[in-house]
């Protein structure tokens, strides 16, 4: 009788160990699968951010906040009004408007001198929105135009610049 | 012998019962996690679609001053919920998408928000394919591009529209909007939009309002306020008023930017006589779209001041 009870106890233990092992196997498989799906989700989010930045940079130069409109004669595409962008930078309130981390304009072949109310127009980098976050930049070439006073005459001065939009790469 | 059989039966029965209970528990957990996982996948797919909707409308806003149209095809039958929030600096465009899977719509309540988008449509539209077309709103400077979302299976029948509108619609080649000269030429399923006569949506183009039942939607702006007129035709009252409120907020913000630009160009000896005070104060007092018409005199005044100045601000 004692022998029999011991044998049945052994059987129950065997079944229990088997079930625990199976549960652990399923849990491990589940964790592996979730990790795999999560990394896919992160890739999708990054791809969406990248697409957004690429399409944003191509339309930003023609948006009401950046475009030259009719300030320099006729309507031009991919023309950024430098005076307006400086006014926009000083105005604030646009930090989250385009849903992008950083937006800046760099004159091609220019220095690293940042444009502020004091240094403008003798500067080459305009940081329109700067969240101090690191990110990957995508860019588009534009004509950067402003009104310049040359020996008492008002002239339209246009330079080649690169409009840059960054998107955040989240790690972890 | 009898006793042995009994004990054997009991032994088998207990181990089987134990295995069955734990097995059922494991099965329950597996089914629970699969259901949870499928729901999460559907929510993720819905959010991805609503974010994508915001992103794919970027090219619609590329060339200012022009109407543009794109066709949006989704993988399955989809419900698009268009919402609007007017609180904050620019307010927010809210979009929620529920896609159909296995004949059932997902029930995710998560919305994507955009500060720089202005979508006009019914509060909920349902289809697999949609037309998205855009028009710039100028008041008097370019403020934003308005995007209208129309399901491709729905038809809007424009009865006797003015030539400029029928030409525009014909150029856009949107199959969901047809121009006819008599109401009887419209299909029975179509939504009739009358520019003369009386039907479910009536447009008084010269007086600047759209009448839908008891709701009156006022529209105004350069180009006879056509951008807002389309918005009034395609959307419901609360959404329309909220989007116009957001547009007014952006107009005020842009007026401040142009005012600041005026100061910058004046330092270079380039003068401008544009005075934004009246526009800014009337926007501060703005309540609903019925305030647009009285406001338009100062909009026209600012437009003239900009055109005659030495340096144009826009």
HADDOCK unambig.tbl for C-alpha pairs under 7 A between the chains (distance, minus, plus):
assign (segid A and resid 8 and name CA) (segid B and resid 11 and name CA) 6.27 0.50 0.50
assign (segid A and resid 12 and name CA) (segid B and resid 15 and name CA) 5.82 0.50 0.50
assign (segid A and resid 15 and name CA) (segid B and resid 19 and name CA) 6.87 0.50 0.50
assign (segid A and resid 52 and name CA) (segid B and resid 55 and name CA) 5.45 0.50 0.50
assign (segid A and resid 55 and name CA) (segid B and resid 58 and name CA) 6.04 0.50 0.50
assign (segid A and resid 55 and name CA) (segid B and resid 59 and name CA) 6.79 0.50 0.50
assign (segid A and resid 56 and name CA) (segid B and resid 58 and name CA) 6.40 0.50 0.50
assign (segid A and resid 59 and name CA) (segid B and resid 58 and name CA) 6.62 0.50 0.50
assign (segid A and resid 59 and name CA) (segid B and resid 59 and name CA) 6.56 0.50 0.50
assign (segid A and resid 59 and name CA) (segid B and resid 61 and name CA) 6.60 0.50 0.50
assign (segid A and resid 59 and name CA) (segid B and resid 62 and name CA) 4.71 0.50 0.50
assign (segid A and resid 62 and name CA) (segid B and resid 62 and name CA) 5.96 0.50 0.50
assign (segid A and resid 62 and name CA) (segid B and resid 63 and name CA) 6.35 0.50 0.50
assign (segid A and resid 62 and name CA) (segid B and resid 64 and name CA) 6.51 0.50 0.50
assign (segid A and resid 64 and name CA) (segid B and resid 142 and name CA) 5.67 0.50 0.50
assign (segid A and resid 64 and name CA) (segid B and resid 143 and name CA) 6.01 0.50 0.50
assign (segid A and resid 64 and name CA) (segid B and resid 144 and name CA) 6.74 0.50 0.50
assign (segid A and resid 68 and name CA) (segid B and resid 314 and name CA) 6.73 0.50 0.50
assign (segid A and resid 69 and name CA) (segid B and resid 314 and name CA) 5.22 0.50 0.50
assign (segid A and resid 70 and name CA) (segid B and resid 314 and name CA) 5.37 0.50 0.50
assign (segid A and resid 71 and name CA) (segid B and resid 312 and name CA) 4.93 0.50 0.50
assign (segid A and resid 71 and name CA) (segid B and resid 313 and name CA) 5.80 0.50 0.50
assign (segid A and resid 71 and name CA) (segid B and resid 314 and name CA) 4.91 0.50 0.50
assign (segid A and resid 83 and name CA) (segid B and resid 261 and name CA) 5.93 0.50 0.50
assign (segid A and resid 83 and name CA) (segid B and resid 264 and name CA) 6.63 0.50 0.50
assign (segid A and resid 84 and name CA) (segid B and resid 257 and name CA) 6.98 0.50 0.50
assign (segid A and resid 84 and name CA) (segid B and resid 258 and name CA) 6.91 0.50 0.50
assign (segid A and resid 84 and name CA) (segid B and resid 261 and name CA) 5.38 0.50 0.50
assign (segid A and resid 87 and name CA) (segid B and resid 257 and name CA) 5.54 0.50 0.50
assign (segid A and resid 87 and name CA) (segid B and resid 260 and name CA) 5.22 0.50 0.50
assign (segid A and resid 87 and name CA) (segid B and resid 261 and name CA) 5.14 0.50 0.50
assign (segid A and resid 88 and name CA) (segid B and resid 257 and name CA) 5.58 0.50 0.50
assign (segid A and resid 91 and name CA) (segid B and resid 257 and name CA) 6.41 0.50 0.50
assign (segid A and resid 97 and name CA) (segid B and resid 115 and name CA) 5.30 0.50 0.50
assign (segid A and resid 97 and name CA) (segid B and resid 116 and name CA) 5.87 0.50 0.50
assign (segid A and resid 98 and name CA) (segid B and resid 116 and name CA) 6.19 0.50 0.50
assign (segid A and resid 147 and name CA) (segid B and resid 265 and name CA) 6.73 0.50 0.50
assign (segid A and resid 148 and name CA) (segid B and resid 268 and name CA) 6.49 0.50 0.50
assign (segid A and resid 149 and name CA) (segid B and resid 268 and name CA) 5.52 0.50 0.50
assign (segid A and resid 154 and name CA) (segid B and resid 270 and name CA) 6.79 0.50 0.50
